Amino acid sequence: MTAKITPGQRKQILRLFEDQLDNLGLKKSVAQHLIRCGGYFQTEIAEIIDEYKLGDVLPYADERVISNVGYPAGFQHRHVDEQTARLLE
């Protein structure tokens, strides 16, 4: 079982939400709509957070880095049979 978050971590996560909320510059009517849809809104937030809980399953998940490197233009993946045949050559 993994340890629960610390009070400091909780504070930092709440600050992330607060900072983004400030950056959005929501109108009063939009804020009220979020409040009225609170349960749905919380469910959406929970689903987003769940996407980041891979570390519970994948021990090296937190070692991933964002990269701007990708496949070259026009690259196509080969079918498994093609790859196998190529490896057997």
C-alpha positions as CSV (number, residue, x, y, z in Angstrom):
1,M,0.0,0.0,0.0
2,T,1.3,3.4,-0.8
3,A,1.5,6.3,1.7
4,K,-1.3,8.9,1.7
5,I,-0.5,12.4,0.5
6,T,1.1,14.8,2.9
7,P,-0.5,18.0,4.1
8,G,2.1,19.9,2.0
9,Q,1.3,17.9,-1.1
10,R,-2.4,18.6,-0.6
11,K,-1.7,22.3,-0.2
12,Q,0.4,22.3,-3.4
13,I,-2.3,20.5,-5.4
14,L,-5.0,22.9,-4.2
15,R,-2.8,25.7,-5.2
16,L,-2.5,24.3,-8.7
17,F,-6.3,24.4,-8.9
18,E,-6.5,27.9,-7.4
19,D,-3.9,29.3,-9.8
20,Q,-5.6,27.8,-12.8
21,L,-9.0,29.1,-11.6
22,D,-7.5,32.6,-11.3
23,N,-5.9,32.3,-14.8
24,L,-9.3,31.4,-16.4
25,G,-10.9,34.6,-15.3
26,L,-14.4,33.0,-15.1
27,K,-17.5,35.1,-15.1
28,K,-19.8,34.9,-12.1
29,S,-22.4,33.0,-14.2
30,V,-19.9,30.3,-15.2
31,A,-18.7,30.0,-11.6
32,Q,-22.3,29.5,-10.5
33,H,-22.9,26.9,-13.1
34,L,-19.9,25.0,-11.9
35,I,-21.3,25.1,-8.4
36,R,-24.7,23.9,-9.5
37,C,-23.1,21.0,-11.4
38,G,-20.8,20.3,-8.5
39,G,-21.2,16.5,-8.4
40,Y,-20.6,16.1,-12.1
41,F,-17.7,18.6,-11.9
42,Q,-16.1,16.6,-9.1
43,T,-16.5,13.4,-11.1
44,E,-14.7,14.9,-14.0
45,I,-11.9,16.1,-11.8
46,A,-11.6,12.7,-10.2
47,E,-11.3,11.1,-13.7
48,I,-8.5,13.5,-14.6
49,I,-6.6,12.8,-11.4
50,D,-7.1,9.0,-12.0
51,E,-5.2,9.4,-15.3
52,Y,-2.2,10.5,-13.3
53,K,-2.3,7.6,-10.8
54,L,-0.3,5.3,-13.1
55,G,2.5,5.3,-10.6
56,D,0.4,2.9,-8.5
57,V,0.5,0.4,-11.3
58,L,3.6,1.4,-13.3
59,P,6.6,1.9,-11.1
60,Y,8.5,4.0,-13.6
61,A,5.5,6.1,-14.7
62,D,6.8,9.2,-13.0
63,E,10.0,8.9,-15.0
64,R,8.2,9.7,-18.3
65,V,9.1,13.0,-19.9
66,I,7.3,15.1,-22.5
67,S,9.0,15.0,-25.8
68,N,8.6,16.8,-29.1
69,V,10.3,13.9,-30.9
70,G,8.0,11.8,-33.0
71,Y,7.8,9.6,-36.0
72,P,9.0,11.1,-39.3
73,A,6.4,12.3,-41.8
74,G,5.0,9.4,-43.7
75,F,6.1,6.8,-41.3
76,Q,3.7,3.8,-41.1
77,H,3.9,0.9,-38.6
78,R,4.4,-2.5,-40.1
79,H,2.0,-5.3,-39.4
80,V,3.3,-7.9,-36.9
81,D,3.8,-10.5,-39.6
82,E,5.9,-8.0,-41.7
83,Q,8.0,-7.2,-38.6
84,T,8.5,-10.9,-37.8
85,A,9.6,-11.7,-41.4
86,R,12.0,-8.9,-41.4
87,L,13.6,-10.0,-38.1
88,L,13.9,-13.6,-39.4
89,E,15.9,-12.4,-42.5
